[in-house]
């Protein structure tokens, strides 16, 4: 019986595609739900369906091929704005004598991007890391989540060590590894850049 019902439904769709939504809106599991003609008119299409232009098709193709799938072209704002929030969580364990037994800082960078076009943003995490890394200090000081303050650079000052980091797919990882800067074309709206 279900096969006969499917055939009837497909036959009905092929003969009268513009009015097919009405039975599905009127009946719900065989029970009448909505028979108001004013409401049903909103579900019945009276015009033809416009096909996509070649430009729209090429935009879809570029997103499928992976050129820049997280941001569409042609975005325009009256004011270009970019908000950067750095959220840090500090865990500290101290002895009764006031000595630091363990310390750990974890965090994330959340951005809100309202920029026109396809802008490329670039910023550094910590200039001291770059200076220490260029000066030939240990590879540990040029790594990436803030660890304890025991690490000392060539200058004798404490160095922030960042490790175990994850970036959004928009970040160019090769630039981070070579220049210690975060370079990216941001998605439109709010996203988590780094954690």
Secondary structure, 3 states (H helix, E strand, C coil): CHHHHHHHHHHHHHHCHHHHHHHHHHEECCEECCCCHHHHCCCCCCCCCCCCCHHHHHHHHHHHHCCCCCCCCCCCCCCCEEEEEEEEEEEEEECCCCCEEEEEEEEEEEEEEECCCCCCEEEECCHHHHHHHHCCCCHHHHCCCCCCCCCECCCCCECCCCCCCCECCCECHHHHHHHCEEEECCCCEEEEEEC
